[in-house]
């Protein structure tokens, strides 16, 4: 499958256009009715990328060099959290990639409401706040439920909860639309076709394994104040598929670290020495499996036999390859 994130794609039969986050597997679900809005989404995404490439990244490199040399003002740069993209460039993908059992990566960090706490910037590598103490259980999340249901009802997708939800949009006269994907689900047949795309992705992963190079983004994670790993941002559908199939190990990319953890492992070091200390400490980080102390709801009881039997057609040792989904 091909990554279509960086260019508009059209379906000649419908004159529709895939969105900036779309995959060619969804091409038959595009609609001319939303083409204008999808084009706007492409323009916005292109503008965002250009700003990042021509302003954000060059500025980040200047700031990190300033911090590395410990010039006046470097403390303020660290207080901001260090420019994430530049830290990633300096440390490299290998240093920031950890391999984990996806069935242990079950906690999603949840940021506080804006009125309660200032949210950390996605541009910062070091994050402040209590996001690591609020943890959604991905085993009962919408993505894992979706993947499990379409797997269980593969020959009767109309029985899934997601099918019923999408049908309600049609019945209200406002079919479900995603400008990022570039699709409009305005018939029962399109809803079923949409769900079948995810089922095809799942079956492909079962045969070919998990391929980190095929996704639009790595599975992003963050390091908590205790030094454990929680899920953040994109890749939740891919993670759910790996969990459902029982893939033994998947690569995840560290996007952010909590300041408390950073200060503990760097222990007063600055510049290159601090980055090296953090790099070494990352290798000891393991997935967080416990609820958070600030969770607003009591944790649900998960049965011991919750996970489906492992189901992989290919090699069952080492790291696996996956398909190109978001």
C-alpha positions in Angstrom: 0.0 0.0 0.0 1.2 3.5 -0.7 1.4 6.6 1.5 -0.7 9.3 -0.1 -0.3 11.9 2.6 1.8 14.3 0.6 -0.3 14.6 -2.6 -3.9 14.8 -3.5 -5.3 11.7 -5.0 -8.3 11.4 -7.2 -10.8 8.6 -8.0 -11.7 9.1 -11.7 -15.0 7.2 -11.2 -16.3 9.6 -8.6 -14.2 12.7 -9.2 -13.5 12.6 -5.5 -10.2 13.3 -3.8 -8.5 11.5 -1.0 -7.7 13.8 1.9 -4.2 14.5 3.3 -4.5 11.7 5.8 -6.2 9.3 3.3 -4.9 5.9 2.0 -5.5 4.7 -1.5 -7.5 1.8 -0.1 -10.3 4.3 0.7 -10.2 5.7 -2.8 -13.6 4.1 -3.8 -15.3 6.0 -0.9 -14.3 9.5 -2.1 -17.1 11.9 -3.1 -17.3 14.9 -5.4 -19.7 16.5 -2.9 -16.8 17.2 -0.5 -14.0 17.7 -3.0 -13.8 21.5 -2.2 -13.5 20.9 1.5 -10.9 18.1 1.0 -8.9 20.4 -1.2 -8.9 23.0 1.5 -7.7 20.3 3.9 -4.8 19.6 1.5 -4.0 23.3 1.3 -4.0 23.7 5.1 -1.8 20.6 5.5 0.6 21.9 2.9 0.8 25.3 4.5 1.5 23.7 7.9 4.3 21.5 6.4 5.8 24.5 4.7 5.8 26.6 7.9 7.4 23.7 9.8 10.0 23.0 7.1 11.0 26.6 6.4 10.5 28.2 9.7 9.9 25.8 12.6 12.8 23.3 11.9 15.4 26.0 11.1 14.5 28.0 14.2 14.5 24.8 16.2 18.1 24.0 15.1 19.2 27.5 16.0 17.7 27.2 19.5 19.0 23.7 20.1 22.6 24.8 19.1 22.2 27.7 21.5 21.1 25.4 24.3 23.9 22.8 23.5 26.5 25.5 23.8 24.9 26.8 27.0 24.8 30.3 25.8 22.8 33.0 27.7 19.1 32.2 27.5 19.6 28.4 27.3 17.7 27.9 30.5 14.6 29.5 28.9 15.0 27.1 25.9 15.0 24.1 28.2 12.1 25.6 30.2 10.1 25.7 27.0 10.8 22.0 26.6 13.5 21.9 23.8 12.4 21.9 20.1 11.2 18.3 19.6 11.9 17.9 15.9 15.5 19.1 16.4 16.0 16.8 19.4 14.8 13.9 17.2 17.3 14.9 14.5 20.2 15.0 17.0 19.3 11.8 18.8 18.2 9.9 15.7 15.3 7.5 15.1 17.2 4.5 16.5 17.8 6.1 19.9 14.1 7.1 20.2 12.7 3.8 19.0 11.8 1.2 21.6 10.3 -2.2 21.1 7.4 -3.3 23.2 4.7 -5.9 23.5 1.6 -4.2 22.1 -0.6 -6.0 24.6 1.3 -4.3 27.4 1.0 -0.8 25.8 -2.5 -0.3 27.1 -2.4 3.2 28.6 -3.0 6.4 26.7 -1.9 9.7 28.4 -4.8 12.1 28.8 -4.2 15.8 29.0 -6.1 17.9 31.5 -8.9 20.3 30.3 -7.5 23.6 29.0 -9.3 25.5 31.8 -7.6 23.4 34.4 -4.1 23.2 33.2 -1.9 24.6 30.4 -1.4 22.0 27.8 2.1 21.1 26.7 3.1 22.0 23.1 3.4 19.3 20.5 6.5 21.1 19.4 8.3 20.5 22.7 10.3 17.4 23.6 10.0 17.9 27.4 6.5 18.1 28.7 5.2 19.5 32.0 1.8 18.8 33.5 -0.3 15.9 34.7 -1.0 14.2 31.4 0.9 11.1 32.6 -1.3 10.7 35.6 -4.5 10.4 33.6 -4.5 7.2 31.7 -7.2 5.9 29.4 -7.3 2.1 29.1 -6.9 1.2 25.4 -8.4 -2.2 25.9 -11.8 -0.6 26.4 -11.2 2.2 23.9 -13.1 2.8 20.7 -10.3 1.6 18.4 -9.8 -1.8 19.9 -13.5 -2.3 20.1 -13.8 -1.4 16.4 -11.1 -3.8 15.4 -12.4 -6.6 17.5 -16.0 -6.2 16.3 -15.1 -6.2 12.6 -12.9 -9.3 13.2 -15.7 -11.1 15.0 -18.4 -10.0 12.5 -16.3 -10.2 9.4 -19.1 -11.8 7.4 -21.8 -9.6 8.9 -20.3 -6.1 9.4 -23.8 -4.6 9.7 -24.0 -6.1 13.2 -21.1 -4.0 14.5 -21.5 -1.0 16.7 -19.7 1.3 14.3 -22.0 0.3 11.5 -25.0 1.3 13.6 -23.4 4.6 14.6 -22.6 5.5 10.9 -26.1 4.6 9.8 -27.5 7.0 12.4 -25.7 9.8 10.5 -27.5 8.8 7.3 -30.9 8.6 9.0 -30.4 12.1 10.4 -29.7 13.4 6.9 -26.1 14.2 7.6 -23.8 11.3 6.4 -20.5 10.9 8.2 -17.7 12.8 6.5 -13.9 12.9 7.0 -12.1 15.7 5.1 -8.8 14.3 6.3 -9.5 10.9 4.7 -11.5 12.4 1.9 -14.5 10.1 2.3 -18.3 10.5 2.7 -20.3 7.5 3.9 -23.8 8.2 2.5 -25.1 4.7 1.8 -25.1 1.4 3.8 -22.9 -0.1 1.1 -20.3 2.6 1.6 -20.3 2.0 5.4 -19.8 -1.7 4.9 -17.0 -1.0 2.4 -15.3 1.4 4.8 -15.3 -1.2 7.6 -14.1 -3.8 5.2 -11.0 -1.7 4.4 -10.0 -2.0 8.1 -10.7 -5.7 8.0 -8.4 -6.1 5.0 -5.7 -4.1 6.8 -6.1 -6.5 9.8 -5.8 -9.6 7.6 -2.8 -8.2 5.8 -1.1 -7.6 9.1 -1.8 -11.2 10.2 -0.1 -12.5 7.0 2.7 -10.0 6.5 3.3 -8.8 10.0 4.0 -5.2 11.3 6.0 -3.0 9.0 7.0 0.3 10.7 8.0 1.8 7.4 4.6 1.5 5.9 2.6 3.6 8.3 2.1 7.4 7.8 3.6 8.0 11.2 5.4 5.9 13.8 3.5 4.7 16.8 4.1 7.8 19.1 4.6 7.4 22.8 5.7 9.5 25.8 7.7 8.8 28.9 6.0 9.5 32.2 7.6 11.0 35.3 8.1 7.4 36.6 9.9 6.4 33.4 7.1 4.3 32.0 5.7 4.4 28.4 2.2 5.6 27.6 0.6 6.0 24.1 0.1 9.4 22.6 -1.2 10.8 19.3 -1.5 8.7 16.1 -1.4 5.1 15.2 -4.1 3.8 17.5 -5.8 1.7 14.8 -2.5 0.0 14.0 -1.8 -0.6 17.6 -5.3 -2.1 18.1 -4.7 -4.5 15.2 -1.3 -5.6 16.6 -3.0 -6.2 20.0 -5.9 -8.1 18.4 -3.5 -10.4 16.5 -1.0 -10.8 19.3 2.0 -9.4 17.5 4.8 -10.0 20.0 6.7 -6.8 19.5 6.2 -3.5 17.7 8.4 -0.4 17.4 7.3 2.8 19.1 8.8 6.3 18.8 9.4 8.5 21.8 7.9 11.9 21.1 7.9 13.5 24.5 9.3 12.9 28.0 8.0 14.3 31.3 10.2 17.0 32.9 10.4 15.2 36.2 11.9 12.1 34.4 14.2 14.3 32.3 15.6 16.2 35.3 16.1 12.9 37.2 18.0 11.1 34.5 20.0 14.1 33.3 21.0 14.9 37.0 22.1 18.5 36.3 23.8 17.7 33.0 23.3 20.1 30.1 23.8 20.0 26.3 25.2 16.9 24.7 25.8 15.2 28.1 22.1 15.6 29.0 20.9 14.2 25.7 23.2 11.2 26.1 22.0 10.5 29.6 18.4 10.6 28.4 19.2 8.3 25.4 20.7 5.7 27.7 17.8 6.0 30.2 15.2 5.4 27.5 16.4 1.8 27.1 15.1 1.0 30.6 11.6 2.3 30.0 8.8 -0.2 29.9 5.0 0.2 29.2 2.8 1.6 31.9 0.0 -0.9 32.7 -1.6 0.6 35.8 -4.4 3.2 36.0 -3.3 6.7 36.8 -3.7 8.4 40.2 -5.8 11.2 38.6 -8.1 9.0 36.6 -11.7 10.4 36.9 -13.4 7.0 36.6 -12.8 3.8 38.5 -10.9 1.2 36.4 -13.0 -1.5 34.8 -12.3 -5.1 35.7 -10.6 -6.8 32.7 -10.9 -10.6 32.6 -7.8 -12.7 32.6 -8.8 -14.2 29.2 -9.5 -10.8 27.7 -7.1 -11.0 24.7 -8.0 -13.1 21.7 -5.7 -16.0 20.8 -2.6 -15.0 18.9 -3.2 -15.2 15.2 -0.2 -14.8 12.9 0.3 -16.6 9.6 3.9 -15.8 9.2 7.0 -15.9 11.3 6.2 -15.6 15.0 9.7 -14.5 16.2 11.3 -11.1 16.4 9.8 -7.9 15.0 6.9 -7.9 12.6 5.8 -5.8 9.7 2.4 -4.1 9.2 0.3 -2.3 6.7 -0.1 1.4 5.8 -2.9 2.7 8.0 -3.3 5.6 10.3 
